[in-house]
Amino acid sequence: MGDTLGIAYTSFKKKEVKATMPVDERTVQPFGVLHGGASVALAETLASIGAWLNLDRDDRTAVGIEINANHIRPVKKGTHVHATATAIQRGRNIHVWETNIWTPSDKLVCVSRCTLAIVGKS
């Protein structure tokens, strides 16, 4: 999904993952502003990658089990957003990550919290 939405990763750390995403025909709703679902997809993608970076075994993976998002302001088509996902809790079986999404001028667009389960690969 990240490729489809044009997500470009800018930083990978165990406690923080950053990326940008265009606000274009792939990510807007019919009124020409950033689709809330695109913001949620960006947030869960970064949280999932962040959790995966913390796994110490190849037979485990991270899967989202809950996500919420507060959409603060619209972003018009023709620009981009940047996002930072930060670890709140990195447990053995559960991770919680918060993602903030901003405009290029650093105005808050969306705040999201994602809970991930650390499970065995099937």
C-alpha positions as CSV (number, residue, x, y, z in Angstrom):
1,M,0.0,0.0,0.0
2,G,2.9,2.4,0.8
3,D,4.0,2.3,-2.9
4,T,0.5,2.9,-4.1
5,L,0.1,5.9,-1.9
6,G,3.5,7.3,-2.7
7,I,4.9,7.0,0.8
8,A,8.6,7.9,1.0
9,Y,10.5,6.9,4.1
10,T,13.0,9.5,5.5
11,S,14.1,7.9,8.8
12,F,14.1,4.5,10.5
13,K,14.9,4.2,14.2
14,K,13.7,1.7,16.8
15,K,11.7,4.4,18.6
16,E,10.8,6.6,15.6
17,V,9.9,6.3,11.9
18,K,9.4,9.2,9.5
19,A,8.0,9.5,6.0
20,T,6.3,11.9,3.5
21,M,3.2,11.3,1.4
22,P,1.9,13.3,-1.5
23,V,-1.5,14.9,-1.5
24,D,-2.5,13.9,-5.0
25,E,-5.1,11.9,-7.0
26,R,-4.1,8.8,-5.1
27,T,-4.7,10.3,-1.6
28,V,-7.5,12.8,-1.9
29,Q,-11.2,12.4,-1.4
30,P,-13.7,13.8,-4.0
31,F,-13.5,17.3,-2.7
32,G,-9.8,17.6,-3.4
33,V,-8.4,17.3,0.1
34,L,-6.4,14.6,1.9
35,H,-8.6,11.6,2.5
36,G,-8.8,10.6,6.2
37,G,-8.2,7.0,5.1
38,A,-5.0,7.9,3.5
39,S,-3.8,9.5,6.7
40,V,-4.8,6.4,8.7
41,A,-3.0,4.2,6.1
42,L,0.2,6.3,6.5
43,A,-0.1,6.2,10.3
44,E,-0.5,2.4,10.5
45,T,2.2,1.8,7.9
46,L,4.7,3.8,10.0
47,A,3.6,2.2,13.2
48,S,3.9,-1.3,11.7
49,I,7.4,-0.6,10.4
50,G,8.4,0.8,13.7
51,A,7.2,-2.3,15.6
52,W,8.9,-4.6,13.1
53,L,12.2,-2.8,13.6
54,N,12.1,-3.8,17.3
55,L,11.6,-7.5,16.7
56,D,14.5,-9.7,17.7
57,R,13.3,-12.9,16.2
58,D,12.7,-13.8,12.5
59,D,9.6,-15.9,13.3
60,R,7.6,-13.0,14.7
61,T,5.8,-10.1,13.0
62,A,3.7,-7.0,14.0
63,V,0.1,-6.7,13.0
64,G,-2.3,-3.8,13.7
65,I,-5.1,-4.6,16.0
66,E,-6.6,-1.1,16.7
67,I,-6.1,2.3,15.3
68,N,-7.8,5.7,15.8
69,A,-7.2,9.1,14.3
70,N,-8.2,12.6,14.9
71,H,-8.3,14.7,11.7
72,I,-7.4,18.2,12.7
73,R,-7.3,20.2,9.4
74,P,-7.6,19.6,5.7
75,V,-4.8,19.6,3.2
76,K,-5.4,20.6,-0.4
77,K,-4.3,18.5,-3.4
78,G,-1.0,19.5,-4.9
79,T,1.2,19.4,-1.8
80,H,2.4,16.7,0.6
81,V,2.4,15.8,4.3
82,H,5.1,14.5,6.5
83,A,4.7,12.2,9.4
84,T,6.5,10.9,12.5
85,A,5.5,7.7,14.3
86,T,6.9,7.4,17.9
87,A,6.9,4.4,20.2
88,I,4.8,4.8,23.3
89,Q,5.1,1.2,24.5
90,R,7.3,-1.6,23.0
91,G,6.4,-4.7,24.9
92,R,7.0,-8.4,24.1
93,N,3.5,-8.9,22.8
94,I,1.9,-5.4,22.3
95,H,3.3,-2.2,20.9
96,V,1.6,1.2,20.9
97,W,2.7,3.9,18.5
98,E,1.5,7.5,18.0
99,T,1.8,9.1,14.6
100,N,1.5,12.9,14.0
101,I,1.0,14.1,10.4
102,W,1.8,17.7,9.4
103,T,1.6,20.1,6.5
104,P,4.9,21.3,4.9
105,S,4.5,24.4,7.2
106,D,4.3,22.2,10.3
107,K,0.6,22.6,10.9
108,L,-0.9,19.5,12.6
109,V,-3.1,17.5,10.2
110,C,-3.8,14.3,12.1
111,V,-3.0,12.5,15.3
112,S,-3.2,8.7,15.4
113,R,-2.6,6.0,17.9
114,C,-2.1,2.4,16.7
115,T,-1.9,-0.8,18.8
116,L,0.0,-3.7,17.3
117,A,0.2,-7.3,18.3
118,I,3.5,-9.1,18.1
119,V,2.6,-12.6,16.7
120,G,4.2,-15.6,15.2
121,K,4.4,-15.8,11.4
122,S,2.1,-18.3,9.9
